[in-house]
Amino acid sequence: MRFIEQLERFERIVFLMERRATGTPRQFAEKLEISESTLYEYLKALKERGASFSYSDIYQSYYLLESFDISFGDCRKFEFSEN
């Protein structure tokens, strides 16, 4: 899988969790067109990046416990001078 596709998948995971629209783990994996085990790998990676989320049996959805912005690596702004 290409790097950009993986980033897009992470964005979609967070988007669905923000809206409490993931469904069960099986449904969530189907929405993302991945296996459940791959879904759990993505969720683990998000937790390692500081995402705080949980699963509600009542709503049958994952949801964020606090706002989370995806950032991978050191994002710095660079100033370029034209000479």
TIVO-705179 format. One record per atom (N, C-alpha, C): residue number from 1; atom name; z, x, y. Coordinates in pm, 1 decimal, padded with zeros to 6 digits. Example, Ala and Ser with C-alpha at 12.3 -4.5 7.8 and 13.67 -1.06 7.14 Angstrom:
// TIVO-705179
<site num="1" atome="N" zz="00780.0" xx="01319.0" yy="-00569.0"/>
<site num="1" atome="CA" zz="00780.0" xx="01230.0" yy="-00450.0"/>
<site num="1" atome="C" zz="00780.0" xx="01320.0" yy="-00330.0"/>
<site num="2" atome="N" zz="00708.0" xx="01285.0" yy="-00225.0"/>
<site num="2" atome="CA" zz="00714.0" xx="01367.0" yy="-00106.0"/>
<site num="2" atome="C" zz="00787.0" xx="01290.0" yy="00003.0"/>
// end
This chain:
// TIVO-705179
<site num="1" atome="N" zz="00000.0" xx="00084.0" yy="-00117.9"/>
<site num="1" atome="CA" zz="00000.0" xx="00000.0" yy="00000.0"/>
<site num="1" atome="C" zz="00000.0" xx="00088.8" yy="00124.6"/>
<site num="2" atome="N" zz="-00074.4" xx="00048.8" yy="00222.0"/>
<site num="2" atome="CA" zz="-00081.4" xx="00124.7" yy="00345.4"/>
<site num="2" atome="C" zz="00045.8" xx="00107.9" yy="00427.4"/>
<site num="3" atome="N" zz="00074.5" xx="00210.3" yy="00506.3"/>
<site num="3" atome="CA" zz="00195.6" xx="00213.7" yy="00588.5"/>
<site num="3" atome="C" zz="00202.8" xx="00092.8" yy="00682.4"/>
<site num="4" atome="N" zz="00093.4" xx="00060.4" yy="00747.4"/>
<site num="4" atome="CA" zz="00090.5" xx="-00052.0" yy="00841.6"/>
<site num="4" atome="C" zz="00122.6" xx="-00182.8" yy="00770.0"/>
<site num="5" atome="N" zz="00072.3" xx="-00199.9" yy="00649.5"/>
<site num="5" atome="CA" zz="00101.1" xx="-00321.0" yy="00572.1"/>
<site num="5" atome="C" zz="00250.1" xx="-00331.0" yy="00540.9"/>
<site num="6" atome="N" zz="00313.0" xx="-00218.6" yy="00511.2"/>
<site num="6" atome="CA" zz="00456.6" xx="-00219.9" yy="00483.8"/>
<site num="6" atome="C" zz="00534.5" xx="-00259.0" yy="00610.0"/>
<site num="7" atome="N" zz="00495.9" xx="-00202.9" yy="00722.8"/>
<site num="7" atome="CA" zz="00563.2" xx="-00239.1" yy="00848.2"/>
<site num="7" atome="C" zz="00546.6" xx="-00387.5" yy="00878.4"/>
<site num="8" atome="N" zz="00428.4" xx="-00438.2" yy="00856.1"/>
<site num="8" atome="CA" zz="00404.2" xx="-00580.9" yy="00878.6"/>
<site num="8" atome="C" zz="00489.7" xx="-00665.5" yy="00785.7"/>
<site num="9" atome="N" zz="00508.1" xx="-00619.3" yy="00663.1"/>
<site num="9" atome="CA" zz="00590.3" xx="-00693.9" yy="00568.4"/>
<site num="9" atome="C" zz="00736.6" xx="-00694.6" yy="00615.3"/>
<site num="10" atome="N" zz="00786.4" xx="-00579.2" yy="00663.1"/>
<site num="10" atome="CA" zz="00922.3" xx="-00576.3" yy="00717.3"/>
<site num="10" atome="C" zz="00935.6" xx="-00673.4" yy="00834.8"/>
<site num="11" atome="N" zz="00836.8" xx="-00676.5" yy="00921.9"/>
<site num="11" atome="CA" zz="00840.4" xx="-00768.2" yy="01036.1"/>
<site num="11" atome="C" zz="00844.3" xx="-00913.6" yy="00989.0"/>
<site num="12" atome="N" zz="00765.3" xx="-00945.0" yy="00887.3"/>
<site num="12" atome="CA" zz="00762.6" xx="-01082.4" yy="00834.8"/>
<site num="12" atome="C" zz="00896.4" xx="-01118.5" yy="00771.0"/>
<site num="13" atome="N" zz="00957.1" xx="-01026.3" yy="00700.1"/>
<site num="13" atome="CA" zz="01088.1" xx="-01051.1" yy="00638.8"/>
<site num="13" atome="C" zz="01190.0" xx="-01086.0" yy="00746.8"/>
<site num="14" atome="N" zz="01195.5" xx="-01005.9" yy="00850.8"/>
<site num="14" atome="CA" zz="01290.4" xx="-01031.2" yy="00959.7"/>
<site num="14" atome="C" zz="01257.9" xx="-01162.8" yy="01029.9"/>
<site num="15" atome="N" zz="01130.5" xx="-01188.9" yy="01054.1"/>
<site num="15" atome="CA" zz="01087.2" xx="-01313.0" yy="01117.9"/>
<site num="15" atome="C" zz="01135.7" xx="-01434.4" yy="01038.2"/>
<site num="16" atome="N" zz="01115.3" xx="-01432.6" yy="00906.6"/>
<site num="16" atome="CA" zz="01157.5" xx="-01545.5" yy="00823.0"/>
<site num="16" atome="C" zz="01309.4" xx="-01559.2" yy="00818.1"/>
<site num="17" atome="N" zz="01380.6" xx="-01446.8" yy="00816.1"/>
<site num="17" atome="CA" zz="01527.2" xx="-01454.4" yy="00815.6"/>
<site num="17" atome="C" zz="01579.0" xx="-01508.2" yy="00948.5"/>
<site num="18" atome="N" zz="01515.1" xx="-01471.5" yy="01059.4"/>
<site num="18" atome="CA" zz="01556.9" xx="-01522.8" yy="01190.4"/>
<site num="18" atome="C" zz="01547.2" xx="-01674.5" yy="01195.3"/>
<site num="19" atome="N" zz="01451.2" xx="-01729.8" yy="01126.1"/>
<site num="19" atome="CA" zz="01428.1" xx="-01874.4" yy="01126.2"/>
<site num="19" atome="C" zz="01492.6" xx="-01946.1" yy="01007.6"/>
<site num="20" atome="N" zz="01563.2" xx="-01870.4" yy="00926.1"/>
<site num="20" atome="CA" zz="01625.0" xx="-01925.7" yy="00804.1"/>
<site num="20" atome="C" zz="01521.1" xx="-02001.2" yy="00721.5"/>
<site num="21" atome="N" zz="01407.0" xx="-01935.5" yy="00704.6"/>
<site num="21" atome="CA" zz="01294.6" xx="-01999.0" yy="00636.6"/>
<site num="21" atome="C" zz="01246.0" xx="-01916.8" yy="00518.2"/>
<site num="22" atome="N" zz="01337.5" xx="-01845.7" yy="00453.1"/>
<site num="22" atome="CA" zz="01295.6" xx="-01759.4" yy="00342.8"/>
<site num="22" atome="C" zz="01282.7" xx="-01835.4" yy="00211.4"/>
<site num="23" atome="N" zz="01364.6" xx="-01936.9" yy="00192.0"/>
<site num="23" atome="CA" zz="01372.8" xx="-02001.7" yy="00062.3"/>
<site num="23" atome="C" zz="01457.6" xx="-01916.5" yy="-00030.5"/>
<site num="24" atome="N" zz="01455.6" xx="-01951.4" yy="-00156.0"/>
<site num="24" atome="CA" zz="01528.9" xx="-01875.0" yy="-00257.0"/>
<site num="24" atome="C" zz="01465.7" xx="-01736.5" yy="-00269.8"/>
<site num="25" atome="N" zz="01534.1" xx="-01642.5" yy="-00335.2"/>
<site num="25" atome="CA" zz="01470.6" xx="-01511.2" yy="-00354.2"/>
<site num="25" atome="C" zz="01332.6" xx="-01520.5" yy="-00419.4"/>
<site num="26" atome="N" zz="01317.6" xx="-01605.4" yy="-00517.1"/>
<site num="26" atome="CA" zz="01187.3" xx="-01621.3" yy="-00582.9"/>
<site num="26" atome="C" zz="01083.1" xx="-01673.3" yy="-00483.6"/>
<site num="27" atome="N" zz="01119.2" xx="-01775.8" yy="-00406.1"/>
<site num="27" atome="CA" zz="01027.1" xx="-01831.5" yy="-00306.8"/>
<site num="27" atome="C" zz="00993.8" xx="-01729.0" yy="-00198.4"/>
<site num="28" atome="N" zz="01095.0" xx="-01654.4" yy="-00157.2"/>
<site num="28" atome="CA" zz="01078.1" xx="-01552.3" yy="-00054.0"/>
<site num="28" atome="C" zz="00977.3" xx="-01447.3" yy="-00102.8"/>
<site num="29" atome="N" zz="00995.3" xx="-01401.7" yy="-00224.6"/>
<site num="29" atome="CA" zz="00903.5" xx="-01303.1" yy="-00282.3"/>
<site num="29" atome="C" zz="00761.7" xx="-01359.6" yy="-00290.0"/>
<site num="30" atome="N" zz="00750.2" xx="-01485.4" yy="-00328.5"/>
<site num="30" atome="CA" zz="00617.6" xx="-01548.4" yy="-00336.5"/>
<site num="30" atome="C" zz="00552.7" xx="-01555.7" yy="-00198.6"/>
<site num="31" atome="N" zz="00630.0" xx="-01589.0" yy="-00096.1"/>
<site num="31" atome="CA" zz="00576.7" xx="-01594.8" yy="00040.9"/>
<site num="31" atome="C" zz="00522.6" xx="-01459.6" yy="00083.9"/>
<site num="32" atome="N" zz="00588.0" xx="-01353.7" yy="00038.4"/>
<site num="32" atome="CA" zz="00548.4" xx="-01217.6" yy="00075.2"/>
<site num="32" atome="C" zz="00445.5" xx="-01158.6" yy="-00021.5"/>
<site num="33" atome="N" zz="00417.2" xx="-01232.1" yy="-00128.4"/>
<site num="33" atome="CA" zz="00323.9" xx="-01188.7" yy="-00232.3"/>
<site num="33" atome="C" zz="00367.3" xx="-01057.3" yy="-00298.1"/>
<site num="34" atome="N" zz="00497.4" xx="-01052.9" yy="-00331.7"/>
<site num="34" atome="CA" zz="00555.7" xx="-00937.5" yy="-00399.6"/>
<site num="34" atome="C" zz="00648.0" xx="-00988.4" yy="-00510.0"/>
<site num="35" atome="N" zz="00694.7" xx="-00898.1" yy="-00593.7"/>
<site num="35" atome="CA" zz="00789.8" xx="-00936.7" yy="-00698.1"/>
<site num="35" atome="C" zz="00930.1" xx="-00946.7" yy="-00638.0"/>
<site num="36" atome="N" zz="01018.4" xx="-01012.8" yy="-00710.5"/>
<site num="36" atome="CA" zz="01157.3" xx="-01021.7" yy="-00664.7"/>
<site num="36" atome="C" zz="01221.6" xx="-00883.9" yy="-00657.3"/>
<site num="37" atome="N" zz="01192.2" xx="-00797.7" yy="-00753.0"/>
<site num="37" atome="CA" zz="01252.3" xx="-00664.0" yy="-00750.1"/>
<site num="37" atome="C" zz="01204.4" xx="-00586.1" yy="-00628.1"/>
<site num="38" atome="N" zz="01078.6" xx="-00603.1" yy="-00590.1"/>
<site num="38" atome="CA" zz="01028.1" xx="-00537.3" yy="-00469.3"/>
<site num="38" atome="C" zz="01094.4" xx="-00596.8" yy="-00345.3"/>
<site num="39" atome="N" zz="01116.7" xx="-00726.7" yy="-00345.3"/>
<site num="39" atome="CA" zz="01187.3" xx="-00791.6" yy="-00234.2"/>
<site num="39" atome="C" zz="01324.5" xx="-00727.3" yy="-00216.0"/>
<site num="40" atome="N" zz="01396.9" xx="-00707.3" yy="-00325.1"/>
<site num="40" atome="CA" zz="01529.9" xx="-00648.0" yy="-00315.9"/>
<site num="40" atome="C" zz="01524.6" xx="-00504.5" yy="-00262.6"/>
<site num="41" atome="N" zz="01417.0" xx="-00434.5" yy="-00292.7"/>
<site num="41" atome="CA" zz="01400.0" xx="-00299.7" yy="-00237.3"/>
<site num="41" atome="C" zz="01381.4" xx="-00305.5" yy="-00085.5"/>
<site num="42" atome="N" zz="01302.8" xx="-00400.9" yy="-00039.7"/>
<site num="42" atome="CA" zz="01284.4" xx="-00418.5" yy="00104.6"/>
<site num="42" atome="C" zz="01417.0" xx="-00455.7" yy="00171.3"/>
<site num="43" atome="N" zz="01491.5" xx="-00546.0" yy="00109.9"/>
<site num="43" atome="CA" zz="01619.5" xx="-00588.2" yy="00167.6"/>
<site num="43" atome="C" zz="01717.5" xx="-00470.9" yy="00172.9"/>
<site num="44" atome="N" zz="01717.4" xx="-00389.5" yy="00069.3"/>
<site num="44" atome="CA" zz="01804.1" xx="-00271.2" yy="00067.0"/>
<site num="44" atome="C" zz="01765.9" xx="-00176.3" yy="00181.0"/>
<site num="45" atome="N" zz="01636.8" xx="-00155.4" yy="00200.5"/>
<site num="45" atome="CA" zz="01590.4" xx="-00067.0" yy="00308.1"/>
<site num="45" atome="C" zz="01631.6" xx="-00121.0" yy="00444.5"/>
<site num="46" atome="N" zz="01626.1" xx="-00252.7" yy="00462.0"/>
<site num="46" atome="CA" zz="01668.7" xx="-00311.5" yy="00589.8"/>
<site num="46" atome="C" zz="01817.9" xx="-00290.2" yy="00612.4"/>
<site num="47" atome="N" zz="01897.1" xx="-00308.3" yy="00507.3"/>
<site num="47" atome="CA" zz="02041.6" xx="-00284.3" yy="00520.2"/>
<site num="47" atome="C" zz="02069.6" xx="-00139.6" yy="00557.3"/>
<site num="48" atome="N" zz="01996.9" xx="-00048.0" yy="00496.7"/>
<site num="48" atome="CA" zz="02014.4" xx="00093.6" yy="00528.1"/>
<site num="48" atome="C" zz="01978.2" xx="00124.4" yy="00672.9"/>
<site num="49" atome="N" zz="01894.2" xx="00042.0" yy="00732.7"/>
<site num="49" atome="CA" zz="01853.6" xx="00057.0" yy="00872.4"/>
<site num="49" atome="C" zz="01946.3" xx="-00018.7" yy="00966.7"/>
<site num="50" atome="N" zz="02049.7" xx="-00083.7" yy="00911.3"/>
<site num="50" atome="CA" zz="02148.5" xx="-00150.4" yy="00995.0"/>
<site num="50" atome="C" zz="02135.1" xx="-00300.8" yy="01006.3"/>
<site num="51" atome="N" zz="02044.6" xx="-00360.1" yy="00931.9"/>
<site num="51" atome="CA" zz="02030.4" xx="-00506.1" yy="00935.4"/>
<site num="51" atome="C" zz="02151.9" xx="-00568.7" yy="00867.4"/>
<site num="52" atome="N" zz="02202.1" xx="-00673.0" yy="00930.4"/>
<site num="52" atome="CA" zz="02315.4" xx="-00745.9" yy="00875.3"/>
<site num="52" atome="C" zz="02268.8" xx="-00888.1" yy="00845.2"/>
<site num="53" atome="N" zz="02265.2" xx="-00922.4" yy="00716.0"/>
<site num="53" atome="CA" zz="02215.9" xx="-01053.7" yy="00676.2"/>
<site num="53" atome="C" zz="02291.5" xx="-01101.7" yy="00553.5"/>
<site num="54" atome="N" zz="02275.3" xx="-01229.3" yy="00525.0"/>
<site num="54" atome="CA" zz="02341.3" xx="-01289.8" yy="00410.1"/>
<site num="54" atome="C" zz="02248.3" xx="-01396.5" yy="00352.7"/>
<site num="55" atome="N" zz="02290.8" xx="-01455.6" yy="00242.0"/>
<site num="55" atome="CA" zz="02215.2" xx="-01563.6" yy="00179.7"/>
<site num="55" atome="C" zz="02302.6" xx="-01687.3" yy="00176.5"/>
<site num="56" atome="N" zz="02245.6" xx="-01801.3" yy="00213.4"/>
<site num="56" atome="CA" zz="02317.4" xx="-01927.6" yy="00210.2"/>
<site num="56" atome="C" zz="02268.5" xx="-02012.3" yy="00093.3"/>
<site num="57" atome="N" zz="02360.2" xx="-02045.2" yy="00001.7"/>
<site num="57" atome="CA" zz="02324.2" xx="-02134.7" yy="-00109.0"/>
<site num="57" atome="C" zz="02294.0" xx="-02274.6" yy="-00056.7"/>
<site num="58" atome="N" zz="02364.3" xx="-02313.6" yy="00048.3"/>
<site num="58" atome="CA" zz="02344.0" xx="-02447.8" yy="00104.5"/>
<site num="58" atome="C" zz="02203.1" xx="-02462.9" yy="00161.3"/>
<site num="59" atome="N" zz="02161.4" xx="-02366.2" yy="00243.4"/>
<site num="59" atome="CA" zz="02029.1" xx="-02372.4" yy="00306.8"/>
<site num="59" atome="C" zz="01920.6" xx="-02305.7" yy="00222.6"/>
<site num="60" atome="N" zz="01960.1" xx="-02240.3" yy="00115.7"/>
<site num="60" atome="CA" zz="01869.3" xx="-02166.6" yy="00028.7"/>
<site num="60" atome="C" zz="01778.1" xx="-02076.1" yy="00111.2"/>
<site num="61" atome="N" zz="01843.0" xx="-01990.5" yy="00189.0"/>
<site num="61" atome="CA" zz="01769.1" xx="-01898.0" yy="00274.0"/>
<site num="61" atome="C" zz="01855.8" xx="-01778.8" yy="00309.6"/>
<site num="62" atome="N" zz="01788.4" xx="-01664.7" yy="00326.5"/>
<site num="62" atome="CA" zz="01853.7" xx="-01549.8" yy="00387.3"/>
<site num="62" atome="C" zz="01855.6" xx="-01574.2" yy="00536.9"/>
<site num="63" atome="N" zz="01954.1" xx="-01517.6" yy="00604.2"/>
<site num="63" atome="CA" zz="01960.8" xx="-01530.4" yy="00750.0"/>
<site num="63" atome="C" zz="02029.8" xx="-01407.0" yy="00807.4"/>
<site num="64" atome="N" zz="01991.9" xx="-01376.3" yy="00931.9"/>
<site num="64" atome="CA" zz="02051.8" xx="-01262.1" yy="01000.3"/>
<site num="64" atome="C" zz="02189.0" xx="-01299.7" yy="01053.5"/>
<site num="65" atome="N" zz="02284.5" xx="-01210.2" yy="01040.5"/>
<site num="65" atome="CA" zz="02417.6" xx="-01232.0" yy="01094.7"/>
<site num="65" atome="C" zz="02424.4" xx="-01191.2" yy="01241.3"/>
<site num="66" atome="N" zz="02333.1" xx="-01103.6" yy="01281.1"/>
<site num="66" atome="CA" zz="02322.1" xx="-01062.3" yy="01420.5"/>
<site num="66" atome="C" zz="02178.6" xx="-01018.4" yy="01445.5"/>
<site num="67" atome="N" zz="02141.5" xx="-01015.4" yy="01569.7"/>
<site num="67" atome="CA" zz="02005.8" xx="-00976.9" yy="01606.9"/>
<site num="67" atome="C" zz="01972.3" xx="-00839.4" yy="01551.3"/>
<site num="68" atome="N" zz="01847.6" xx="-00822.9" yy="01512.0"/>
<site num="68" atome="CA" zz="01805.0" xx="-00695.4" yy="01453.5"/>
<site num="68" atome="C" zz="01663.0" xx="-00664.9" yy="01497.1"/>
<site num="69" atome="N" zz="01643.8" xx="-00546.0" yy="01551.2"/>
<site num="69" atome="CA" zz="01511.0" xx="-00498.1" yy="01587.0"/>
<site num="69" atome="C" zz="01471.0" xx="-00390.8" yy="01487.7"/>
<site num="70" atome="N" zz="01351.3" xx="-00401.0" yy="01437.4"/>
<site num="70" atome="CA" zz="01302.4" xx="-00302.3" yy="01342.7"/>
<site num="70" atome="C" zz="01261.2" xx="-00177.0" yy="01418.4"/>
<site num="71" atome="N" zz="01314.8" xx="-00063.8" yy="01375.7"/>
<site num="71" atome="CA" zz="01268.1" xx="00064.1" yy="01430.1"/>
<site num="71" atome="C" zz="01276.0" xx="00167.9" yy="01319.2"/>
<site num="72" atome="N" zz="01168.3" xx="00238.4" yy="01302.5"/>
<site num="72" atome="CA" zz="01161.0" xx="00341.1" yy="01200.0"/>
<site num="72" atome="C" zz="01135.1" xx="00474.0" yy="01268.6"/>
<site num="73" atome="N" zz="01221.4" xx="00568.4" yy="01246.3"/>
<site num="73" atome="CA" zz="01204.5" xx="00699.3" yy="01307.1"/>
<site num="73" atome="C" zz="01259.0" xx="00702.6" yy="01448.1"/>
<site num="74" atome="N" zz="01229.9" xx="00810.2" yy="01516.5"/>
<site num="74" atome="CA" zz="01278.2" xx="00832.9" yy="01651.3"/>
<site num="74" atome="C" zz="01170.0" xx="00790.7" yy="01750.2"/>
<site num="75" atome="N" zz="01190.2" xx="00676.8" yy="01811.1"/>
<site num="75" atome="CA" zz="01092.5" xx="00626.1" yy="01907.6"/>
<site num="75" atome="C" zz="01133.8" xx="00672.7" yy="02046.1"/>
<site num="76" atome="N" zz="01054.3" xx="00759.2" yy="02103.6"/>
<site num="76" atome="CA" zz="01083.4" xx="00812.0" yy="02236.7"/>
<site num="76" atome="C" zz="00963.9" xx="00790.0" yy="02326.7"/>
<site num="77" atome="N" zz="00993.6" xx="00771.4" yy="02453.4"/>
<site num="77" atome="CA" zz="00886.5" xx="00758.4" yy="02551.5"/>
<site num="77" atome="C" zz="00854.2" xx="00898.0" yy="02603.9"/>
<site num="78" atome="N" zz="00729.0" xx="00924.8" yy="02615.2"/>
<site num="78" atome="CA" zz="00685.0" xx="01053.0" yy="02664.9"/>
<site num="78" atome="C" zz="00613.9" xx="01031.4" yy="02798.2"/>
<site num="79" atome="N" zz="00638.2" xx="01120.6" yy="02890.2"/>
<site num="79" atome="CA" zz="00569.6" xx="01117.0" yy="03018.6"/>
<site num="79" atome="C" zz="00458.2" xx="01219.6" yy="03013.8"/>
<site num="80" atome="N" zz="00342.1" xx="01175.7" yy="03050.9"/>
<site num="80" atome="CA" zz="00226.4" xx="01265.2" yy="03053.3"/>
<site num="80" atome="C" zz="00185.3" xx="01284.7" yy="03197.6"/>
<site num="81" atome="N" zz="00161.0" xx="01407.2" yy="03233.4"/>
<site num="81" atome="CA" zz="00114.7" xx="01435.8" yy="03369.6"/>
<site num="81" atome="C" zz="-00032.1" xx="01471.4" yy="03362.5"/>
<site num="82" atome="N" zz="-00105.3" xx="01417.4" yy="03454.9"/>
<site num="82" atome="CA" zz="-00248.4" xx="01447.0" yy="03460.7"/>
<site num="82" atome="C" zz="-00267.9" xx="01567.5" yy="03550.2"/>
<site num="83" atome="N" zz="-00333.8" xx="01668.3" yy="03502.1"/>
<site num="83" atome="CA" zz="-00361.4" xx="01790.0" yy="03580.1"/>
<site num="83" atome="C" zz="-00509.9" xx="01807.3" yy="03597.0"/>
// end
